[in-house]
Amino acid sequence: MPLADARADVQSHDRRTARQERLDAGQADAGCGTGHQGDFTGEDPLGLEPAALIEELSQTVSIPGDPPAIPMLLPSDLLLRRPDIRQAEAQIHGATARIGVATADLFPKFNLTGSYGFQGDESGEWIKRANRTWSFGPSVNWNIFDAGRIRFNIALQKAIQEETLHAYEKTVLTALQEVENALIAYAKEQERRTALIDAVSANRKAVELSTKLYTEGLTDFLNVLSAQRALFAAEDTLALSTRNLSADLVALYKALGGGWENQ
């Protein structure tokens, strides 16, 4: 029996030694995979001291709160605030006005001119009633021989008006598409965020349960670590979803040309 016990002790010692050697080898491999830690000089890749960015990186900003609820129906008149639509509308007004200007060239233009003054050989005689002069008469200007050019110009201005009208329709359709895309993205992200809130709540309960079981000796600490890791991952994803939801709301404001609080 003593010989058997000695053999068992030797085998146990050999197994512990082998495990320690494998552990040391694994740590050495991990050090090779992450770089030679012994060669670290404390220099930042940006050429700055390690403490140079502490003040900048220590500034924290709270996560944006819950965005306001979007009404079920948004009036299409909100799109009239968009700069591109207002520009296209102004171009239609300008093109229409130029048609009127071109059409006016077909008709004669009447002008009334007149003059009033004094004339005399000597300066002292200018103010006498007999030395006063005046003239008055109408004038007519009609480009009757340029009728062909004028009609072609009218046709050109009408074509330009039609082009600006198509551009206006395209701008409005693009705006409607951007609003629709923004609304869809916001709605989907809102649904995803709601699901993530439920997931975070469930992971918190799992952490509490695993911690309670560990303190009672019914499970190992690995289950607690797994539950905490899942909770942290869910909270991180929820924070990203909250940020994305705020970004989608900004995109909706941009697509509408503003908000809807005063509507």
Secondary structure, 3 states (H helix, E strand, C coil): CHHHHHHHHHHHHHHHHHHHHHHHHHHHHHHHHHCCHHHCCCCCCCCCCHHHHHHHHCCCCCCCCCCCCCCCCCCHHHHHHCHHHHHHHHHHHHHHHHHHHHHHCCCCEEEEEEEEEECCCCHHHCCCHHHEEEEEEEEEECCHHHHHHHHHHHHHHHHHHHHHHHHHHHHHHHHHHHHHHHHHHHHHHHHHHHHHHHHHHHHHHHHHHHHHHHHCCCCCHHHHHHHHHHHHHHHHHHHHHHHHHHHHHHHHHHHHCCCCCCC
